[in-house]
């Protein structure tokens, strides 16, 4: 004969199951919060990198215009981006020129480097840096 179960021995099972479910749900919520924070940081950094690229591209275009006008500067020249959405970026443009003769005509080759960054990496979690180079004849 089997001994009969009493209702008293089965009363605590629902409490253990409820606690288990609550712990699992809490862990899922914490994991989702961390994932969301990481995703936000990644998106912010990607936007800043795209902005740094556009600032460096603007510097290259400015430098090419200056070089073709005969104003090539071999020392880093700070270019202001005030009044634009890229005003927070520091932009430096360097131009070097090399001349050679082709079929009796002098040809200048300009090498331009534009460097854009938005401050100090130690102070900004969204620090972005981009350097672009172009060669123009």
Residue frames relative to the residue before (quaternion, step in Angstrom):
aa qw qx qy qz dx dy dz
X 1.0000 0.0000 0.0000 0.0000 0.00 0.00 0.00
X 0.3672 -0.7294 0.5411 0.2009 3.44 -1.04 0.84
X 0.4427 -0.6698 0.5067 0.3141 3.53 -1.02 0.69
X 0.4721 -0.6815 0.4823 0.2829 3.53 -0.99 0.73
X 0.4299 -0.6875 0.5249 0.2589 3.52 -1.06 0.84
X 0.3062 -0.7274 0.5775 0.2090 3.46 -1.06 0.69
X 0.5827 -0.5846 0.4296 0.3663 3.54 -1.15 0.54
X 0.5807 0.6129 -0.3674 0.3901 3.56 1.11 -0.58
X 0.6801 0.5031 -0.3048 0.4375 3.67 0.93 -0.71
X 0.7176 0.4255 -0.2508 0.4910 3.64 1.17 -0.35
X 0.4629 0.7215 -0.4348 0.2758 3.59 1.17 -0.02
X 0.7139 0.4877 -0.2742 0.4211 3.69 0.90 -0.70
X 0.4945 0.6888 -0.4290 0.3115 3.62 1.16 -0.23
X 0.6465 0.5218 -0.3291 0.4488 3.63 0.91 -0.79
X 0.6317 0.5340 -0.3314 0.4538 3.59 1.02 -0.74
X 0.6560 0.4992 -0.3073 0.4754 3.62 0.94 -0.85
X 0.6573 0.5001 -0.3103 0.4708 3.60 0.93 -0.83
X 0.6559 0.5051 -0.3153 0.4639 3.60 0.94 -0.83
X 0.6501 0.5038 -0.3196 0.4704 3.61 0.96 -0.78
X 0.6279 0.5339 -0.3291 0.4608 3.58 0.99 -0.79
X 0.6661 0.4908 -0.3005 0.4745 3.58 0.88 -0.91
X 0.6525 0.5145 -0.3208 0.4545 3.62 0.94 -0.81
X 0.6497 0.5042 -0.3186 0.4713 3.59 0.98 -0.78
X 0.6501 0.5067 -0.3215 0.4662 3.59 0.92 -0.82
X 0.6605 0.4953 -0.3135 0.4692 3.61 0.90 -0.85
X 0.6397 0.5198 -0.3285 0.4613 3.60 0.97 -0.79
X 0.6509 0.5086 -0.3172 0.4659 3.61 0.96 -0.80
X 0.6401 0.5123 -0.3249 0.4713 3.59 1.00 -0.77
X 0.6480 0.5126 -0.3209 0.4630 3.61 0.95 -0.83
X 0.6563 0.4985 -0.3145 0.4711 3.61 0.93 -0.85
X 0.6530 0.5079 -0.3171 0.4637 3.61 0.92 -0.83
X 0.6622 0.4948 -0.3111 0.4689 3.61 0.94 -0.80
X 0.6331 0.5257 -0.3357 0.4583 3.61 1.02 -0.73
X 0.6590 0.4938 -0.3082 0.4763 3.59 0.96 -0.82
X 0.6405 0.5213 -0.3197 0.4646 3.57 0.96 -0.81
X 0.6512 0.5137 -0.3115 0.4638 3.57 0.96 -0.83
X 0.6569 0.5026 -0.3133 0.4665 3.60 0.93 -0.85
X 0.6523 0.5052 -0.3134 0.4702 3.61 0.96 -0.81
X 0.6459 0.5206 -0.3165 0.4600 3.57 0.98 -0.84
X 0.6445 0.5183 -0.3218 0.4609 3.58 0.95 -0.84
X 0.6633 0.5044 -0.3029 0.4626 3.60 0.93 -0.86
X 0.6490 0.5163 -0.3105 0.4646 3.56 1.00 -0.82
X 0.6618 0.4969 -0.3095 0.4683 3.60 0.93 -0.84
X 0.6399 0.5251 -0.3255 0.4570 3.58 0.97 -0.82
X 0.6738 0.4869 -0.2954 0.4708 3.57 0.92 -0.86
X 0.6338 0.5244 -0.3344 0.4598 3.61 1.00 -0.72
X 0.6408 0.5106 -0.3252 0.4721 3.58 1.01 -0.75
X 0.6630 0.4971 -0.3114 0.4652 3.58 0.94 -0.85
X 0.6314 0.5212 -0.3375 0.4645 3.61 1.02 -0.70
X 0.6432 0.5053 -0.3221 0.4767 3.60 1.00 -0.77
X 0.6457 0.5054 -0.3194 0.4750 3.59 1.00 -0.76
X 0.6315 0.5195 -0.3339 0.4688 3.61 1.01 -0.75
X 0.6238 0.5315 -0.3340 0.4657 3.58 1.02 -0.78
X 0.6763 0.4885 -0.2986 0.4635 3.59 0.89 -0.92
X 0.6266 0.5222 -0.3389 0.4688 3.61 1.03 -0.71
X 0.6653 0.4851 -0.3031 0.4797 3.61 0.92 -0.85
X 0.6256 0.5272 -0.3343 0.4679 3.59 1.03 -0.74
X 0.6349 0.5137 -0.3247 0.4770 3.60 1.00 -0.79
X 0.6413 0.5235 -0.3177 0.4623 3.58 1.03 -0.75
X 0.6322 0.5177 -0.3306 0.4722 3.59 1.02 -0.77
X 0.6656 0.5005 -0.3124 0.4571 3.57 0.88 -0.90
X 0.6351 0.5081 -0.3277 0.4808 3.58 1.01 -0.79
X 0.6716 0.5116 -0.2959 0.4468 3.59 0.91 -0.90
X 0.6337 0.5162 -0.3313 0.4713 3.58 1.00 -0.78
X 0.6382 0.5212 -0.3222 0.4661 3.58 0.98 -0.82
X 0.6661 0.4929 -0.2990 0.4732 3.58 0.96 -0.87
X 0.6610 0.5187 -0.3103 0.4447 3.60 0.92 -0.89
X 0.6956 0.4665 -0.2837 0.4669 3.58 0.86 -0.90
X 0.6421 0.4855 -0.3189 0.5003 3.59 1.26 -0.35
X 0.5614 -0.6313 0.3699 0.3866 3.59 1.32 0.09
X 0.6012 0.5657 -0.3496 0.4431 3.59 1.19 0.38
X 0.1778 0.8055 -0.5376 0.1745 3.58 0.81 1.04
X 0.1319 -0.8092 0.5714 0.0350 3.60 -0.68 1.12
X 0.3151 -0.7779 0.5104 0.1873 3.64 -0.58 1.08
X 0.6388 0.4763 -0.3396 0.4997 3.62 1.23 -0.18
X 0.5982 -0.5725 0.3995 0.3935 3.61 -1.07 0.59
X 0.1416 -0.7852 0.6015 0.0411 3.54 -0.83 1.06
X 0.3309 -0.7345 0.5592 0.1958 3.56 -0.77 1.05
X 0.1481 -0.7748 0.6125 0.0509 3.52 -0.88 1.02
X 0.3292 -0.7646 0.5241 0.1800 3.56 -0.75 1.04
X 0.1799 -0.7771 0.5962 0.0912 3.53 -1.03 0.82
X 0.2453 0.7974 -0.5154 0.1957 3.57 1.22 0.51
X 0.7715 0.3308 -0.2637 0.4752 3.53 -1.07 0.77
X 0.6822 0.4157 -0.2971 0.5231 3.57 1.26 0.10
X 0.6380 -0.5196 0.3982 0.4054 3.56 -1.28 0.09
X 0.6637 0.4875 -0.2930 0.4858 3.58 1.29 -0.13
X 0.2958 0.8101 -0.4698 0.1884 3.59 1.27 0.30
X 0.6310 0.5505 -0.3480 0.4217 3.63 1.08 -0.49
X 0.6254 0.5581 -0.3367 0.4290 3.61 1.23 -0.27
X 0.3318 -0.6819 0.6174 0.2091 3.52 -1.19 0.75
X 0.0649 -0.8168 0.5731 -0.0114 3.57 -0.75 1.03
X 0.0326 -0.7813 0.6230 -0.0185 3.55 -0.82 1.09
X 0.0937 -0.7863 0.6101 0.0279 3.57 -0.96 0.93
X 0.0872 -0.7731 0.6280 0.0165 3.56 -0.94 1.00
X 0.0716 -0.7921 0.6060 0.0097 3.56 -0.96 0.93
X 0.0161 -0.7685 0.6393 0.0180 3.55 -0.93 0.89
X 0.2035 -0.7896 0.5724 0.0870 3.55 -1.07 0.74
X 0.0657 -0.7520 0.6551 0.0326 3.52 -1.15 0.78
X 0.1722 -0.7981 0.5727 0.0737 3.56 -0.83 0.99
X 0.0501 0.7636 -0.6435 0.0164 3.53 -1.18 0.65
X 0.4244 -0.6920 0.5283 0.2488 3.54 -1.27 0.37
X 0.0112 -0.7796 0.6253 -0.0344 3.54 -0.89 1.03
X 0.8357 -0.0737 -0.0129 0.5441 3.58 -0.62 1.19
X 0.7306 -0.4411 0.2333 0.4660 3.57 0.96 0.86
X 0.6753 0.4547 -0.3045 0.4945 3.62 1.20 -0.04
X 0.4339 -0.6853 0.5218 0.2643 3.56 -1.03 0.84
X 0.0822 -0.7802 0.6200 0.0117 3.55 -0.95 0.97
X 0.2217 -0.7684 0.5893 0.1146 3.54 -0.93 0.95
X 0.1558 -0.7486 0.6391 0.0827 3.54 -1.04 0.89
X 0.1455 -0.7974 0.5837 0.0475 3.58 -0.64 1.14
X 0.1128 -0.7607 0.6367 0.0570 3.54 -0.96 0.94
X 0.0686 -0.8185 0.5701 -0.0193 3.55 -0.57 1.21
X 0.0683 -0.7652 0.6395 0.0285 3.52 -1.13 0.80
X 0.0779 -0.7825 0.6177 0.0109 3.56 -0.81 1.07
X 0.0828 -0.7945 0.6016 -0.0026 3.55 -0.85 1.06
X 0.0271 -0.7963 0.6037 -0.0259 3.57 -0.77 1.08
X 0.1308 0.7577 -0.6353 0.0721 3.55 -1.07 0.83
X 0.3601 -0.7561 0.5133 0.1874 3.55 -1.19 0.45
X 0.8335 -0.1537 0.0455 0.5287 3.56 0.81 0.96
X 0.6916 -0.4486 0.3813 0.4185 3.49 -1.29 -0.59
X 0.4542 -0.7109 0.4510 0.2914 3.64 -0.69 0.96
X 0.6129 0.5562 -0.3617 0.4291 3.60 1.13 -0.46
X 0.7461 0.4113 -0.2110 0.4792 3.58 1.14 -0.60
X 0.7623 0.3408 -0.1808 0.5196 3.60 1.17 -0.34
X 0.3388 -0.7389 0.5394 0.2199 3.59 -0.71 0.97
X 0.7219 0.3830 -0.2408 0.5236 3.60 1.21 -0.42
X 0.1764 0.8113 -0.5329 0.1632 3.59 1.10 0.73
X 0.0211 -0.7871 0.6163 -0.0145 3.55 -1.01 0.89
X 0.0467 -0.7827 0.6201 -0.0245 3.55 -1.07 0.86
X 0.0922 0.7833 -0.6113 0.0652 3.57 -0.95 0.83
X 0.0615 -0.7764 0.6269 0.0194 3.54 -1.03 0.85
X 0.0526 -0.7923 0.6077 -0.0135 3.56 -0.83 1.06
X 0.1583 -0.7775 0.6056 0.0603 3.53 -1.16 0.73
X 0.0097 -0.7802 0.6254 -0.0019 3.53 -1.11 0.74
X 0.1976 -0.7408 0.6302 0.1225 3.53 -1.23 0.61
X 0.0524 -0.8050 0.5899 -0.0360 3.55 -0.76 1.14
X 0.2433 -0.7581 0.5890 0.1381 3.56 -1.05 0.81
